Amino acid sequence: AIALAQAAEDLGIRLVLARSMMDWDVAPAAYRETPEQAVANGRALASRFQGHSLVRVIPAPHSPHGASGEMIQAGARLAAELDTPWHIHVAEAPYEGEQIRRRYGCGPLEWIEQLGALDERIRIVHGVWLEEQEIAALGRAGGGLIHCPGSNLFLGDGIAPLRVYLQHGVTVTLGCDSGSANSRLSMFDEMRLAATLQKGLAGSGDALGAAEVLHMATANGEHVTGLPLGRIAPGMLADFCLIRLDDLSMQPRHRIAHNLVYSLHHGAVTDVYVHGEPVVREGHLVRVAEAAIVERARRLTESWMAELYRAESTV
């Protein structure tokens, strides 16, 4: 976690570090902790970065299949203590709900509610396979959904029913999940996927509009992070990007939201500012040498690829 925060600081990007909390066998042994250890370690990490301009730590019990009820309750309590949201993977794949139903006789979010942890601070990730009554309960609690359509498609997990979430008052934001399940990590890709997938699910081109999706990717970020960002307004953090309106992918310029969601090419993004400071200029990183990153990635992965090729050659 410290190395991750240092990398974010070096690059100048904002990091909301969801500090994972796991105690069940699905977690690698090196990452398993007791709830007491997880709270102490999470509290210490949050204290280390308290007041930091770019790094914020929030609790993240991994999931109902990776964290016990005690761990989930501990994460929710720690979030209240730190006055932050908390983050948990829920119902990403069908087997997760089936596992919880066999164990507790209810759905995963119903179980979290029974634990007393379904509160206004909860931010569930994925939520592909929740029952509608669970989605309604999330809306009543004031919680949020982090929708990761690219990852869900890549892993074959399914498509979250966004219209149902929105109908029940759930605040929806967009995410990319991780590099292991989403190679591009592009919010522009996620916007396009979020909009077009819902149209396909509903059989209607009006199912989810460009302006609504753009709002999910920007202004709704305030809800998921607990930080004043996602809008250009007095008192908001100055995190924004510059886009070439004369780029071919932005033509014609009559409906900018539609262009941003459906047609924008990543090359149209020229500059990125975080906390009012430039971190990308004319498409290139400002604070670190891109060539050095490429070379280091090559060195780190060379041995991995050699192992992979050897394994494949024996199959």
BELLIN-V986692 format. One record per residue. N is the residue number from 1. RES is the residue in three letters. PHI is phi in whole degrees, -180 to 180 (NA if undefined). OMEGA is omega in radians with two decimals (* if undefined). Layout:
# BELLIN-V986692
{{N,RES,PHI,OMEGA} {N,RES,PHI,OMEGA}}
This chain:
# BELLIN-V986692
{{1,ALA,NA,3.14} {2,ILE,-65,3.14} {3,ALA,-64,3.12} {4,LEU,-64,3.12} {5,ALA,-64,3.13} {6,GLN,-66,3.12} {7,ALA,-63,3.11} {8,ALA,-62,3.14} {9,GLU,-65,3.13} {10,ASP,-61,-3.13} {11,LEU,-78,-3.10} {12,GLY,86,-3.12} {13,ILE,-96,3.12} {14,ARG,-82,-3.11} {15,LEU,-129,2.91} {16,VAL,-102,-2.98} {17,LEU,-87,3.11} {18,ALA,-83,-3.02} {19,ARG,-77,-3.01} {20,SER,-67,3.13} {21,MET,-131,-3.07} {22,MET,-137,3.08} {23,ASP,-142,3.11} {24,TRP,-102,-2.97} {25,ASP,-63,3.13} {26,VAL,-63,-3.12} {27,ALA,-82,3.01} {28,PRO,-57,-3.05} {29,ALA,-55,-3.09} {30,ALA,-66,-3.08} {31,TYR,-104,-3.12} {32,ARG,-80,3.12} {33,GLU,-140,2.92} {34,THR,-79,3.07} {35,PRO,-55,-3.14} {36,GLU,-64,3.11} {37,GLN,-65,-3.11} {38,ALA,-62,3.13} {39,VAL,-66,-3.13} {40,ALA,-63,-3.13} {41,ASN,-69,3.11} {42,GLY,-66,3.12} {43,ARG,-64,-3.14} {44,ALA,-65,3.14} {45,LEU,-66,3.12} {46,ALA,-63,3.13} {47,SER,-65,-3.14} {48,ARG,-60,-3.08} {49,PHE,-107,3.11} {50,GLN,-61,-3.14} {51,GLY,82,3.13} {52,HIS,-67,-3.07} {53,SER,-72,-3.03} {54,LEU,-119,-3.01} {55,VAL,-117,3.04} {56,ARG,-131,-3.11} {57,VAL,-108,3.06} {58,ILE,-128,3.12} {59,PRO,-71,-3.13} {60,ALA,-146,2.94} {61,PRO,-53,-2.88} {62,HIS,-59,-3.04} {63,SER,-175,3.08} {64,PRO,-65,3.08} {65,HIS,-99,3.13} {66,GLY,-116,-3.11} {67,ALA,-133,3.12} {68,SER,-71,3.07} {69,GLY,-59,3.12} {70,GLU,-64,3.14} {71,MET,-68,3.12} {72,ILE,-64,3.09} {73,GLN,-62,3.14} {74,ALA,-64,3.11} {75,GLY,-65,3.12} {76,ALA,-65,3.12} {77,ARG,-66,3.14} {78,LEU,-65,3.10} {79,ALA,-62,3.10} {80,ALA,-64,3.12} {81,GLU,-64,-3.11} {82,LEU,-84,-3.07} {83,ASP,59,3.13} {84,THR,-132,2.90} {85,PRO,-69,2.95} {86,TRP,-133,-2.80} {87,HIS,-128,3.12} {88,ILE,-152,3.04} {89,HIS,-78,-3.10} {90,VAL,-138,2.99} {91,ALA,53,3.08} {92,GLU,-73,-3.12} {93,ALA,-125,-3.08} {94,PRO,-57,-3.05} {95,TYR,-62,-3.09} {96,GLU,-65,3.11} {97,GLY,-65,3.14} {98,GLU,-62,3.14} {99,GLN,-63,-3.14} {100,ILE,-68,3.13} {101,ARG,-65,3.09} {102,ARG,-64,-3.04} {103,ARG,-80,-3.00} {104,TYR,-122,3.12} {105,GLY,76,3.12} {106,CYS,-154,3.11} {107,GLY,-75,-3.07} {108,PRO,-61,-3.14} {109,LEU,-78,3.02} {110,GLU,-61,3.12} {111,TRP,-64,3.10} {112,ILE,-60,3.10} {113,GLU,-66,3.11} {114,GLN,-63,3.10} {115,LEU,-74,-3.08} {116,GLY,80,-3.06} {117,ALA,-108,3.12} {118,LEU,-84,-3.03} {119,ASP,-129,-3.10} {120,GLU,-72,-3.12} {121,ARG,-92,-3.04} {122,ILE,-70,3.04} {123,ARG,-127,-3.12} {124,ILE,-87,3.10} {125,VAL,-103,3.09} {126,HIS,85,3.11} {127,GLY,56,-3.06} {128,VAL,-73,-2.94} {129,TRP,-117,3.08} {130,LEU,-80,3.01} {131,GLU,-76,-3.08} {132,GLU,-61,3.14} {133,GLN,-66,3.08} {134,GLU,-72,3.09} {135,ILE,-62,3.12} {136,ALA,-62,3.12} {137,ALA,-65,3.09} {138,LEU,-62,3.11} {139,GLY,-64,3.14} {140,ARG,-64,-3.13} {141,ALA,-75,-3.08} {142,GLY,86,3.14} {143,GLY,-80,-3.09} {144,GLY,-136,3.09} {145,LEU,-116,2.97} {146,ILE,-102,-3.04} {147,HIS,-90,-3.09} {148,CYS,-122,-3.01} {149,PRO,-63,-3.12} {150,GLY,-63,3.11} {151,SER,-64,-3.13} {152,ASN,-60,3.10} {153,LEU,-72,-3.10} {154,PHE,-58,-3.11} {155,LEU,-89,-3.13} {156,GLY,70,-3.07} {157,ASP,-82,-3.10} {158,GLY,122,-3.07} {159,ILE,-130,3.13} {160,ALA,-69,-3.12} {161,PRO,-81,-3.03} {162,LEU,-59,-3.12} {163,ARG,-60,3.13} {164,VAL,-66,3.10} {165,TYR,-60,-3.10} {166,LEU,-65,3.13} {167,GLN,-62,-3.13} {168,HIS,-98,3.02} {169,GLY,77,3.11} {170,VAL,-81,3.05} {171,THR,-76,-3.09} {172,VAL,-107,3.01} {173,THR,-122,-3.11} {174,LEU,-110,3.09} {175,GLY,-141,-3.13} {176,CYS,-112,-3.04} {177,ASP,67,-3.08} {178,SER,-146,-3.13} {179,GLY,-62,3.14} {180,SER,-74,-3.11} {181,ALA,-126,-3.09} {182,ASN,-159,-2.98} {183,SER,-73,-3.02} {184,ARG,-100,3.13} {185,LEU,48,-3.11} {186,SER,-114,3.10} {187,MET,-67,3.08} {188,PHE,-69,3.04} {189,ASP,-60,-3.09} {190,GLU,-64,3.10} {191,MET,-62,-3.10} {192,ARG,-63,3.13} {193,LEU,-63,-3.12} {194,ALA,-57,-3.10} {195,ALA,-70,-3.02} {196,THR,-72,3.12} {197,LEU,-65,3.14} {198,GLN,-68,3.06} {199,LYS,-62,3.12} {200,GLY,-65,3.12} {201,LEU,-61,-3.06} {202,ALA,-84,-3.04} {203,GLY,67,-3.10} {204,SER,-147,3.10} {205,GLY,-69,-3.14} {206,ASP,-99,-3.01} {207,ALA,-61,-3.13} {208,LEU,-149,-3.04} {209,GLY,-88,-3.11} {210,ALA,-62,-3.11} {211,ALA,-63,3.14} {212,GLU,-66,3.13} {213,VAL,-68,3.10} {214,LEU,-61,3.10} {215,HIS,-64,3.10} {216,MET,-60,-3.06} {217,ALA,-79,-3.05} {218,THR,-122,-3.02} {219,ALA,-60,-3.13} {220,ASN,-71,3.05} {221,GLY,-61,3.11} {222,GLU,-63,-3.12} {223,HIS,-68,-3.05} {224,VAL,-76,-3.09} {225,THR,-97,-3.02} {226,GLY,75,-3.13} {227,LEU,-116,-3.14} {228,PRO,-79,-3.11} {229,LEU,-143,3.10} {230,GLY,98,3.11} {231,ARG,-139,3.01} {232,ILE,-95,-3.07} {233,ALA,-161,3.10} {234,PRO,-56,3.11} {235,GLY,87,3.13} {236,MET,-89,3.08} {237,LEU,-66,-3.06} {238,ALA,-88,3.04} {239,ASP,-110,-3.08} {240,PHE,-161,3.07} {241,CYS,-126,3.10} {242,LEU,-107,-3.07} {243,ILE,-127,3.11} {244,ARG,-74,3.13} {245,LEU,-73,3.11} {246,ASP,-92,3.06} {247,ASP,-65,-3.11} {248,LEU,-58,-3.10} {249,SER,-72,3.14} {250,MET,-103,-3.11} {251,GLN,-102,-0.25} {252,PRO,-73,-2.96} {253,ARG,-99,-3.08} {254,HIS,-80,-3.12} {255,ARG,-133,-3.01} {256,ILE,-61,-3.13} {257,ALA,-60,3.11} {258,HIS,-63,3.13} {259,ASN,-63,-3.12} {260,LEU,-63,-3.07} {261,VAL,-82,-2.96} {262,TYR,-104,-2.96} {263,SER,-127,-3.04} {264,LEU,-58,3.02} {265,HIS,-95,-3.05} {266,HIS,-59,3.12} {267,GLY,-67,3.11} {268,ALA,-77,3.10} {269,VAL,-83,-3.06} {270,THR,-98,-3.03} {271,ASP,-133,3.07} {272,VAL,-132,3.10} {273,TYR,-118,3.06} {274,VAL,-128,-3.10} {275,HIS,56,3.11} {276,GLY,81,-3.11} {277,GLU,-109,3.13} {278,PRO,-73,3.05} {279,VAL,-117,3.01} {280,VAL,-135,3.06} {281,ARG,-133,-3.13} {282,GLU,50,3.04} {283,GLY,82,-3.10} {284,HIS,-127,3.11} {285,LEU,-62,-3.09} {286,VAL,-92,-2.92} {287,ARG,-92,-3.13} {288,VAL,-134,3.14} {289,ALA,-83,-3.12} {290,GLU,-62,-3.13} {291,ALA,-62,3.13} {292,ALA,-68,3.10} {293,ILE,-66,3.14} {294,VAL,-60,-3.11} {295,GLU,-66,3.14} {296,ARG,-66,3.10} {297,ALA,-62,3.12} {298,ARG,-62,-3.11} {299,ARG,-65,-3.10} {300,LEU,-65,-3.03} {301,THR,-95,-3.09} {302,GLU,-58,-3.11} {303,SER,-68,3.11} {304,TRP,-62,-3.10} {305,MET,-66,3.10} {306,ALA,-62,3.10} {307,GLU,-63,-3.13} {308,LEU,-63,-3.14} {309,TYR,-64,3.12} {310,ARG,-65,3.14} {311,ALA,-64,-3.12} {312,GLU,-67,-3.10} {313,SER,-71,3.13} {314,THR,-93,-3.11} {315,VAL,-79,*}}
